[in-house]
């Protein structure tokens, strides 16, 4: 098994890619320590603020400001889990920072035979498969540049992107986030 990449080395992937980064998100929850308190506040109906989110948003503004594309497809349930509702709350901030985030129903993802794990594809040349541990804690990524592995993930990216809807379309379908 390849080495697990995390922390600053993982974040460096977002500075080093040249053109496009894509993520498929399939989980219903993510255990990210920096989000624990804001998530708790969100669930309590409080405003979680943006201080905790600023480092990611700043990175996305910087990289998309260089002309790079950052795209995601989030697989979502109806109704969405509490954590996915939290992500929906934050989506306008991601969009303002330059990310393009789309939504795909879990049944559609299953029909497309998408994988049951999260991954990033950087410049259609590197796959970063996200790894999680106990309590959904993010551990890091395993990187692959094997051409067959990259091709498979690029094909999944294309299928997911083709069938996903924008945040605005998702909200117009009557599935807007509510607390």
N, C-alpha and C positions, 0 to 999 in steps of 0.2 A: 504494500500500500504506500502511495507517495506521502511525502511529508505534509503535515497539516500547516497551512499558512493562516496566520491570524494577526490581530493587532495592527501595528503600523505597516507590516508587510502586506496585509490584506488591503488596507486603504491605499497603498501605493499602486495597486492595480488600477485604481480610478484616475490616478495621475499619469500612468504610463501608457494607457491605451491611446490609440491614435484617432480613431474614427467613431466607433459605435460600441456601446455596452448594452447588453440585454439581460434581463432577469425574468425567470419564470418563478412565481411564488405560489406554492400549492398548500402550504401549511395553514392551519386555523389559528395558530398562536405561535409567538416567538418570544423567547425569554432573553431579552437584552437588558442587562443590568441598568443601563442609563435610562431605560424606559419604565422601570418598575414603578417609581413614584408618580411620573406623569400618567401612567396607565391607571394606577389606583385613583388618582384625582379624577380622571375621565370617568371611570366607573361610578365614582361618588357624585357625579354631576358638577364637578368643579372644573375651572379652567386650568389645564395643565401648563399653560404658558408655552414659550418656544425656546427658552434657554437651553434645554437639554437637546433640542433638535437642531440648534444653530450650527454645530460643527458639520453635520451632514449637508444641511442646506447650503452652507458657505462653499463646501467642496463641490457640490453640484453646480452652483452658480459659476464658480471658477472654471470648471471643466466644460460646461455647456457654453460658457462665454468664449471659449477657445474654438467653438464650432463643432464640438463633439456631441454625439447623440447618446442619451441615456434613456433607455426604454424598459418598461416592465409590463408584464401581464400578470395580474393577480387573479387566481382562481378563487371564486367566491361562492359561498353557500347562500341559500334563500331559506330562512333569514341568515344574515351573516353572524358569525360568532362575535362575542364581545371584543376580541382582539381585532378582528377585521373591521368592526365598527370604529374602533380607535384608529386604524389605518385610514379608513374613509374620512374621518375627521381631519387627519393630517394631509390628505391628498392635495388639497388646494395649495398648500405650502410647497409640496414637492413640485407641482406644476409651475408655480411661480418661480421656482429655482431652475426651471428648464427641463425637468424630467417629463417624459411622455408616458403616462400610466394608463393602461387599459384593463378592462375587466372581462372575465370569461366565467360562465357558470360551471360549477363542478361537473354537472352532467355532460356539458359540451366537452370539457377537458377529458372526461372518460371516453366519450365517443371518438375523440381524436387520438386516443391512446397515448396521451402525454404521460411523462414519468411521474412517479409519486414523490419526487424530491425537488428541492429548489436548486437552481443553478444560475450562474452568470455565463454569458458568452462575450468575450472581448475580441473585437475586430475579426470575428469569424475565424479565429486562429487559436484561441485558448478557452477552455471550459474550466470554470471554477464551481465545483459541486459542493454545496453548503452542507456542513456537518453539525448536528445538534446532539446534545447530551441530555442528562436528567433535567426535568422541569423545562424542557424546550430551550435550554441554554445554548446559544450559538457558540460553537467551538472553533470554527475556522472553515477553511475550504481546502479541498484536494484539487490540485491543478492538473490538467491534461492538455497536451497539444498533439495527441495521437490523431492523425487525419480522420480515421473512421469514427472515433469518438466525437470529434468536433463536428463532422458532417451530420451525425445523428442528432446532436443538440441543435445545430443550425436548422435542420428540418423541423424539429419540434418548435423552435422559435418561429419559423415561418408559418406553421399551422396555427399556433396560438395567436400570433399577431393578426393573421387574416380573419379569424373568427371573433376576436375580442372587440369590445365597444369602448368608446372613450368614457371618461368619468362623467361628462355631461349627459351622454346617452344612457349610461347606467342610472343616473339620478332621474332622468326623465321617464324611465320605465316604472317609476313609482317605488323604487327601492332606495330612496334617499336615506341617508343616515339619520337616525333619531336617537335621542338619549332616553 
